[in-house]
């Protein structure tokens, strides 16, 4: 098997950055996608991540692209292929919260379409394109361990009616993962879903106090915020094949959020 390549969306910050760095620690070269890539800004964004990946001894290609735009998918994949020649691991991590938390009785079409476009439609079609590329590589006799990971959320099965469109996008993405797991199994491509819990990133910064309080009151079994590295380590375990016989698995990385208690 040659050097493995991981395509990680939303790798400029937060969970995606944590995933890219963990995969780099485990020997992966990275194709890192975000909405913008500015080589003049080594302090922040994809070029900061590139420097951290290189410190870990691997290569990193920053790619600017909007995953909600199908036209960008071909460009993203082609950029990765031009640089590395293959895509071995896809991590569908990029995602957004609603710009404003609005009660389900007030949700706007604009927010619904934006969130569903980025969180659900985008990764569906990007995965379709990458899966076809992986099948092509397998048929060409390339030896690799193909893995696709979807980063959904505990919101996939936890209702929050002040951001219903987010929960709906993640519930839908969970079913996307199941469908690709079924369809790609005969090709030896394993597909997994990771459901992060409450992770400290820009996305949760606006609701920090609310979650600080809930965690202090015992919401989780493990009494702390999650970190991007917590999610990154789970992705690395999947990519490295430690859950090889578990395609389709749904893995919660949420400090025990989902355990029912009485
Ligand atoms: P974040 O800090 O807000 O980072 C989001 C990332 O996604 C950024 O890299 C951003 O790129 C990228 N992105 C957003 N829209 C994109 C688009 N249209 N095309 C390409 N890239 C795009 O969020 P995060 O907390 O790390 O969340 C990452 C994923 O985990 C999301 O899918 C989120 O729903 C999920 N999640 C998060 C939590 C949590 O507690 N934080 C919990 C469960 C699940 P730019 O820098 O270019 O904007």
Boltz pocket constraint, residues with backbone or C-beta under 6 A from the ligand:
constraints:
  - pocket:
      binder: B
      contacts: [[A, 9], [A, 10], [A, 11], [A, 12], [A, 13], [A, 14], [A, 15], [A, 16], [A, 33], [A, 34], [A, 35], [A, 36], [A, 65], [A, 66], [A, 67], [A, 68], [A, 92], [A, 93], [A, 94], [A, 95], [A, 96], [A, 97], [A, 118], [A, 151], [A, 152], [A, 153], [A, 154], [A, 195], [A, 196], [A, 197], [A, 198], [A, 199], [A, 200], [A, 201], [A, 202], [A, 203], [A, 204]]
      max_distance: 6.0
